[in-house]
Amino acid sequence: MGNEVISTKENKPTHKKYVLKKRDTFKTDYKVNYEQDLNPAQLCAVTTKEGPVLVIAGAGSGKTKTLTYRVARLIEDGVNPENILLLTFTKKAAAEMLNRATLVLDNRCEKVAGGTFHSFANIILRKYSKLLKLKNNFTIMDKTDCEDIINHITGKLYPKKEKRFPKKNTILEIYSKSVNKETPTKQIIEEEFPQFAHCEDKIIEIHKAYVGYKRENSVLDYDDLLLYIKLLLENNEQLRKNLSNQYKYIMVDEYQDTNTLQADVIKLLASEHNNIMAVGDDAQSIYSFRGANYRNILDFPKLFENTKIIKLEQNYRSTQNILKLTNTIIAKAKEKYAKTLFSNIQSPQKPALICAKDTQMEADFICQRILELLDEDINLSDICVLTRNARMSYSLEIELSKRAIPYQKFGGPKFMETAHIKDIVAHLRVIINPDDIISYNRILLLLKGVGAATVNNIMPIIKGQINPDIKLLPANKSSSIIPLLTTLEKIRSKLPTKKPSEIVSEIVEYYRPILKDKYDDFSKREKDLDHFEYLSTQYSNLEDFISDLALEPPDASVEGMYKNNSDDEALTISTIHSAKGLEWDSVFIIGAVDGRFPSAYSFNSEEEMDEELRLMYVATTRAKNNLYITYPVDMYDYSMNMILSKPSRFLDNIPDDILEVWDITEE
């Protein structure tokens, strides 16, 4: 089985493009031996320089290596690093690729522009904010901030809410989907939230007020970053041309996870040259609940004419036996790019489907098999249990604790979501942006004797004023308010000369007495303040620090875990969505019973059922050597009032020589 390289209509190059390709052909002094380091499909992707390219990168097929080498090859071909833009979904992914490329070419990749869509948009918007009539010191809000604003607006517009009125997080979700899918709010409600059709007009009114509030107070949410950069590029032709000519070679990682708005931004940025390489795997598109549009990757060749499609099918992660199963599963997808993953890794071990009597027996089996794997010298940290949702692992967690098997689970409170860290960030935001009313509101309510009524009365006095008239403040409250305002003004005046770490230290020093008064566990929380101070030492600009905290929280993955044991080695329990991009030697997929996986809620939607299938594919492709799929035969579902007993329909009619069936119900 060999690599397959498929392309649509070949480009008809202009004379200029022909000359460039001719030079590439005769260049023989490359530092990197691309032909030796890459397989044929990877080499094709790396050496294709001009025009639109879609790389369908199967699971474990060396996608990161391919992108890294392409950056290196472009630079070796004489492309200025500043003309290359690499867009990813995490700052960590961009940094890893650029660091690898830098190692390959001895620091020649340092000036490549790389980052997330949102961080790139943030940089561009701050530079050209005047064109959109935005202040360049705008604050970027996280989800909790946005929900607080929605709640504030809802309470003001509709103090007496009717029954079955959506909560603040639901109203925000409706708005976010409307922006990212470029779909009217009314349509989003009709299609995805029909239970709130009776209050549709009120939701739309809240959304309008929300937009006005953000504009008035110079605050932006995540969606605004994408929305405004699109507007900026659409409404300023010369700027669009300048940016497109600056970034002559654009690469987008995880393209299957882009939403409609991101696809539009990419099209605008590539408008002058169409030198766009999108890398992704349609079979791993599992984030529609976040607004990702599966059609983006399927319709890429329609959006960019003469697209060359390259498929990376050689897998460097899993055994051939595991890939036989994954290929069989994804073959059932209704719409896809056909591909067949293959591997040179051979093993007699086949994936197994285990039928258990109940969830207790399922948990017993998994614990017993984990202990056997440990006897086979497989590290506990190289074993993972995947679940369709976080609740499905409760029985297993109890059994693991009984047997003293340490585990870590994705979840728990994240560093940037803790109240005391949000307090510190609110102080810093107000220093940068005096119009940030939500942050002002938060820090004022920390003061003794200051409640919501007091805040509402004094806000007009202090809003946007560097030196508010102290005489106008309530006499009985001024003793606590004045020290705050004085501290803020003192620090604000030092902004141009002070390092971010020095400013953070001053705020932390001011805040420590409040922390001790407000929280009984303040001694534990103080450690977080020390960590926050350390993070600030890595920045030379306070605005950049605050923006990065919103766009790339430092705890996005690892810090979000918690352990039931302090041992260094621990089993991982994770939802499948959280495990995407990761790998383990041995993987258990538990609760694979029809009605839970796929979820019964997807039964009436072909699109949702296909995404559930892709979720199973993502889960199975995490395993390197051992794969176990378990299901109980008497799982009671309270929502449907019925017993679920059949294995996932995605595993129907799979031959025994691909998926072994183990029945342990009588053991």
GIFENGI-V808333 format. One record per backbone hydrogen bond with DSSP energy under -0.5 kcal/mol. CO is the residue of the C=O (numbers start at 1). NH is the residue of the N-H. Records with the same first field share a line. If there is no record, write none. Layout:
BEGIN
CO = NH ; NH
END
This chain:
BEGIN
3 = 5
4 = 6 ; 311
11 = 13
14 = 18
15 = 19
16 = 20
17 = 21
18 = 22
19 = 23
20 = 24
21 = 25
22 = 26
23 = 27
24 = 27
26 = 28
32 = 34
33 = 37
34 = 38
39 = 43
40 = 44
41 = 45
42 = 46
43 = 47
44 = 48
47 = 49
52 = 308
53 = 55 ; 278
54 = 56 ; 310
55 = 57 ; 280
56 = 58 ; 312
58 = 61
60 = 316
62 = 66
63 = 67
64 = 68
65 = 69
66 = 70
67 = 71
68 = 72
69 = 73
70 = 74
71 = 75
72 = 76
73 = 77
74 = 79
75 = 78
80 = 83
81 = 84 ; 113
83 = 249
84 = 113
85 = 87 ; 251
86 = 115
87 = 253
88 = 117
90 = 94
91 = 95
92 = 96
93 = 97
94 = 98
95 = 99
96 = 100
97 = 101
98 = 102
99 = 103
100 = 104
101 = 105
102 = 106 ; 107
105 = 108
107 = 110
109 = 112
112 = 114
113 = 86
115 = 88
116 = 120
117 = 121
118 = 122
119 = 123
120 = 124
121 = 125
122 = 126
123 = 127
124 = 128
128 = 131
129 = 132 ; 134
130 = 133
135 = 138
139 = 141 ; 220
142 = 146
143 = 147
144 = 148
145 = 149
146 = 150
147 = 151
148 = 152
149 = 153
150 = 154
151 = 155
152 = 156
153 = 157
154 = 158
159 = 161
162 = 165
167 = 171
168 = 172
169 = 173
170 = 174
171 = 175
172 = 176
173 = 177
174 = 178
175 = 179
176 = 180
177 = 181
178 = 183
179 = 182
180 = 261
184 = 188
185 = 189
186 = 190
187 = 191
188 = 192 ; 193
189 = 193
193 = 196
194 = 197
196 = 199
197 = 200
199 = 203
200 = 204
201 = 205
202 = 206
203 = 207
204 = 208
205 = 209
206 = 210
207 = 211
208 = 212
209 = 213
210 = 214
211 = 215
212 = 216
213 = 217
214 = 219
215 = 218
218 = 139
220 = 141
221 = 225
222 = 225 ; 226
223 = 227
224 = 228
225 = 229
226 = 230
227 = 231
228 = 232
229 = 233
230 = 234
231 = 235
232 = 236
236 = 240
237 = 241
238 = 242
239 = 243
240 = 244
241 = 245
242 = 246
243 = 247
246 = 248
249 = 85
250 = 277
251 = 87
252 = 279
254 = 257
255 = 258
258 = 293
259 = 263
260 = 264
261 = 265
262 = 266
263 = 267
264 = 268
265 = 269
266 = 270
268 = 271
270 = 273 ; 274
274 = 276
275 = 250
276 = 53 ; 278
277 = 252 ; 279
278 = 55
279 = 255
280 = 57
281 = 284
282 = 285
284 = 286
287 = 290 ; 292
288 = 291
292 = 294
293 = 296
294 = 297 ; 298
295 = 299
297 = 300
299 = 302 ; 303
300 = 304
303 = 305
304 = 307
307 = 8 ; 309
308 = 54 ; 310
309 = 6
310 = 56 ; 312
311 = 313
312 = 58
313 = 315 ; 342
319 = 323
320 = 324
321 = 325
322 = 326
323 = 327
324 = 328
325 = 329
326 = 330
327 = 331
329 = 332
330 = 333
336 = 338
342 = 315
344 = 346
345 = 320
351 = 660
352 = 354 ; 629
353 = 355 ; 662
354 = 356 ; 631
355 = 664
356 = 633
358 = 362
359 = 363
360 = 364
361 = 365
362 = 366
363 = 367
364 = 368
365 = 369
366 = 370
367 = 371
368 = 372
369 = 373
370 = 374
371 = 375
372 = 376
373 = 378
374 = 377
377 = 379
379 = 382
380 = 383
382 = 585 ; 586
383 = 572
384 = 386 ; 588
385 = 574
386 = 590
387 = 576
389 = 392
390 = 393
391 = 394
393 = 397
394 = 398
395 = 399
396 = 400
397 = 401
398 = 402
399 = 403
400 = 405
401 = 404
404 = 406
406 = 571
407 = 564
408 = 573
409 = 562
414 = 417 ; 418
415 = 418
418 = 422
419 = 423
420 = 424
421 = 425
422 = 426
423 = 427
424 = 428
425 = 429
426 = 430
427 = 431
428 = 432
429 = 433
433 = 436
434 = 464
435 = 437
436 = 440
437 = 441
438 = 442
439 = 443
440 = 444
441 = 445
443 = 446
444 = 447
447 = 450
449 = 451
451 = 455
452 = 456
453 = 457
454 = 458
455 = 459
456 = 460
458 = 461 ; 462
459 = 463
462 = 465
464 = 466
468 = 470
469 = 472
470 = 473
474 = 477 ; 478
477 = 480 ; 481
478 = 482
480 = 484
481 = 485
482 = 486
483 = 487
484 = 488
485 = 489
486 = 490
487 = 491
488 = 492
489 = 493
491 = 494
492 = 495
494 = 497 ; 498
499 = 502 ; 503
500 = 504
501 = 505
502 = 506
503 = 507
504 = 508
505 = 509
506 = 510
507 = 511
508 = 512
511 = 514 ; 515
512 = 516
513 = 517
514 = 518
515 = 519
519 = 522
521 = 524 ; 525
522 = 526
523 = 527
524 = 527 ; 528
525 = 528 ; 529
526 = 530
527 = 531
528 = 532
529 = 533
530 = 534
531 = 535
532 = 536
533 = 537
534 = 537
535 = 538
536 = 539
541 = 545
542 = 546
543 = 547
544 = 548
545 = 549
546 = 550
547 = 551
548 = 552
553 = 556
557 = 560
558 = 561
560 = 411
562 = 409
571 = 408
572 = 385
573 = 410
574 = 387
575 = 579
576 = 579 ; 580
577 = 580
579 = 582
584 = 624
585 = 625 ; 626
586 = 384
587 = 628
588 = 386 ; 590
589 = 630
591 = 593
592 = 648
593 = 596 ; 597
595 = 600
598 = 595 ; 597
599 = 602
600 = 603
602 = 605
605 = 609
606 = 610
607 = 611
608 = 612
609 = 613
610 = 614
611 = 615
612 = 616
613 = 617
614 = 618
615 = 619
616 = 620
617 = 621
619 = 622
620 = 623
622 = 584
624 = 319
626 = 587
627 = 352
628 = 589 ; 630
629 = 354
630 = 592
631 = 356
634 = 636
635 = 644
636 = 638
637 = 641 ; 642
642 = 637
644 = 635
646 = 594
648 = 651
649 = 652
651 = 654
653 = 655
655 = 658 ; 659
658 = 351
660 = 353 ; 662
661 = 663
662 = 355 ; 664
664 = 667
END
